[in-house]
Amino acid sequence: MDKKIKTVCVFCSTFNPNNLFIDEVSELGRLLVQNDISIIYGGGNKGLMGHIARSVIDNRGKVVAIIPEFLMKYVEIIDGIDDVIVTKDMHERKQKMYSLSDAFVTLPGGIGTLDEMTEVLTWNQLKQHNKKLVMANYDNFWDPYINLLEHLHEREFLNSLEKINYHVASTSQEILEIFNY
């Protein structure tokens, strides 16, 4: 049986000019706090990154921001963050995020989000961890990536898709259900 998830690393974008998925992310923040789960995130104050942090804070949850030193001049720390960890670079940031988290959620995002999610899946495939990763597939956002994973598996470039500990959820409630089973 899996241990109780207490900390979730949230991967997502600081860009969201059309304010997509705001309601879903607000709901996720509320549900995480209700289930006594804190978040580890990239420290951004904009886009979905800022929105998930504010949602958790507004619901009286715990938020840890991990920011590489070079980004500190671009990021305004959100009031209410419990801890800010500054790393020397992106690699150290990802390592710290991974080591402090029991599981991962990938919200809609761009290239950085893809990088983080793919690295978690790679480490899982290499048996460096077996932490759950849940893709928040709001409005089928991650379908192209899921299709790519299936394509890689069908073409035998992935040994076993079933052994990679990833899950897909269409709603925030489903994310929590995956964490709690």
C-alpha positions as CSV (number, residue, x, y, z in Angstrom):
1,M,0.0,0.0,0.0
2,D,1.2,3.5,-0.8
3,K,2.2,5.9,2.0
4,K,-0.1,8.8,2.6
5,I,0.7,11.7,0.3
6,K,1.5,14.8,2.3
7,T,3.4,16.9,-0.3
8,V,2.7,17.3,-4.0
9,C,5.0,19.0,-6.5
10,V,2.9,20.9,-9.0
11,F,4.3,21.5,-12.4
12,C,2.7,24.2,-14.5
13,S,3.2,27.4,-16.5
14,T,3.7,31.0,-15.4
15,F,2.1,31.9,-18.7
16,N,-1.7,31.8,-19.1
17,P,-2.7,35.0,-21.0
18,N,-6.3,33.7,-21.6
19,N,-6.8,32.6,-17.9
20,L,-7.6,29.1,-18.9
21,F,-8.3,26.4,-16.2
22,I,-8.6,28.9,-13.4
23,D,-11.7,27.3,-11.9
24,E,-10.1,23.8,-12.0
25,V,-6.9,25.0,-10.4
26,S,-8.8,26.8,-7.7
27,E,-10.7,23.6,-7.0
28,L,-7.5,21.6,-6.9
29,G,-5.9,24.0,-4.3
30,R,-9.0,23.7,-2.1
31,L,-9.1,19.9,-2.4
32,L,-5.4,19.6,-1.6
33,V,-5.8,21.7,1.6
34,Q,-8.9,19.7,2.6
35,N,-6.8,16.5,2.3
36,D,-3.9,18.0,4.3
37,I,-1.6,18.0,1.3
38,S,0.9,20.8,0.9
39,I,2.4,21.9,-2.4
40,I,6.0,22.3,-3.7
41,Y,6.1,24.5,-6.7
42,G,8.4,26.6,-8.9
43,G,7.8,29.9,-7.0
44,G,6.1,31.9,-9.8
45,N,3.5,34.5,-9.1
46,K,1.8,34.5,-12.5
47,G,-0.1,32.1,-14.6
48,L,-1.3,28.8,-13.3
49,M,1.8,28.7,-11.1
50,G,0.8,31.8,-9.2
51,H,-2.9,30.7,-9.2
52,I,-2.3,27.3,-7.6
53,A,-0.1,28.9,-4.9
54,R,-2.7,31.5,-4.1
55,S,-5.5,29.0,-4.0
56,V,-3.6,26.8,-1.5
57,I,-2.7,29.9,0.6
58,D,-6.3,31.2,0.5
59,N,-7.5,27.9,1.8
60,R,-4.9,28.0,4.6
61,G,-2.6,25.4,3.2
62,K,1.2,25.1,3.1
63,V,3.2,26.3,0.1
64,V,6.9,25.8,-0.5
65,A,8.5,27.8,-3.4
66,I,11.7,26.6,-5.0
67,I,13.3,29.2,-7.3
68,P,16.6,29.2,-9.1
69,E,18.7,32.2,-8.2
70,F,18.7,33.8,-11.7
71,L,14.8,34.0,-11.6
72,M,14.7,35.8,-8.3
73,K,14.9,39.2,-10.1
74,Y,11.8,38.3,-12.2
75,V,9.6,36.8,-9.5
76,E,7.6,38.6,-6.9
77,I,7.2,36.2,-3.9
78,I,3.5,35.7,-3.1
79,D,2.5,36.8,0.4
80,G,1.7,33.7,2.6
81,I,4.3,31.4,1.1
82,D,5.6,29.2,4.0
83,D,9.1,28.7,2.7
84,V,11.2,29.9,-0.2
85,I,14.2,27.9,-1.2
86,V,16.6,29.5,-3.6
87,T,18.8,27.1,-5.7
88,K,21.8,27.8,-7.8
89,D,20.2,26.6,-11.1
90,M,17.3,24.8,-12.7
91,H,18.9,21.3,-12.2
92,E,19.2,21.9,-8.5
93,R,15.7,23.3,-8.4
94,K,14.2,20.1,-10.0
95,Q,16.2,17.9,-7.7
96,K,15.0,19.7,-4.6
97,M,11.4,19.7,-5.9
98,Y,11.6,15.9,-6.5
99,S,13.2,15.1,-3.1
100,L,10.6,17.1,-1.1
101,S,7.6,15.7,-2.8
102,D,5.6,12.5,-2.3
103,A,3.8,12.8,-5.7
104,F,3.5,15.1,-8.7
105,V,0.7,16.9,-10.5
106,T,1.2,18.3,-14.0
107,L,-1.2,21.1,-14.8
108,P,-1.4,22.6,-18.3
109,G,1.9,24.2,-19.2
110,G,4.6,24.7,-21.8
111,I,8.1,23.5,-22.5
112,G,9.3,23.8,-18.9
113,T,6.3,21.8,-17.7
114,L,7.0,19.1,-20.3
115,D,10.6,18.9,-19.2
116,E,9.7,18.5,-15.6
117,M,7.0,15.9,-16.3
118,T,9.1,13.9,-18.7
119,E,12.1,13.9,-16.3
120,V,9.8,12.5,-13.5
121,L,8.6,9.8,-15.8
122,T,12.1,9.0,-17.0
123,W,13.3,8.6,-13.4
124,N,10.4,6.4,-12.7
125,Q,11.2,4.2,-15.7
126,L,14.8,4.0,-14.5
127,K,13.5,3.0,-11.0
128,Q,14.9,6.0,-9.3
129,H,11.5,6.5,-7.6
130,N,8.0,5.2,-7.8
131,K,6.1,8.3,-7.0
132,K,2.7,8.9,-8.7
133,L,2.5,11.6,-11.4
134,V,-1.0,12.7,-12.3
135,M,-1.6,14.7,-15.5
136,A,-4.4,17.2,-15.0
137,N,-6.0,16.6,-18.4
138,Y,-8.4,19.5,-18.1
139,D,-10.3,19.9,-21.4
140,N,-8.0,17.1,-22.9
141,F,-5.0,19.4,-22.6
142,W,-2.5,16.5,-22.3
143,D,-4.0,14.2,-25.0
144,P,-1.2,14.9,-27.5
145,Y,1.4,13.9,-24.9
146,I,-0.5,10.8,-23.8
147,N,-0.8,9.8,-27.4
148,L,2.9,10.3,-27.8
149,L,3.6,8.0,-24.8
150,E,1.3,5.4,-26.4
151,H,3.0,5.8,-29.7
152,L,6.4,5.3,-28.1
153,H,5.1,2.2,-26.4
154,E,3.5,0.8,-29.6
155,R,6.8,1.3,-31.5
156,E,8.7,-0.4,-28.6
157,F,10.7,2.7,-27.6
158,L,9.2,2.4,-24.2
159,N,9.8,-1.0,-22.5
160,S,6.5,-1.0,-20.5
161,L,4.1,1.9,-20.4
162,E,2.2,0.1,-17.6
163,K,5.3,0.3,-15.3
164,I,5.6,4.1,-15.5
165,N,3.6,5.4,-12.5
166,Y,1.6,8.0,-14.3
167,H,-2.2,8.6,-14.2
168,V,-4.5,10.8,-16.1
169,A,-7.4,12.8,-14.5
170,S,-9.9,15.1,-16.1
171,T,-11.0,16.8,-13.0
172,S,-9.4,18.0,-9.7
173,Q,-11.6,15.6,-7.8
174,E,-10.2,12.7,-9.9
175,I,-6.6,13.8,-9.0
176,L,-7.4,13.5,-5.3
177,E,-9.1,10.1,-5.8
178,I,-5.9,8.9,-7.5
179,F,-3.8,10.2,-4.6
180,N,-6.1,8.6,-2.0
181,Y,-6.4,5.1,-3.4
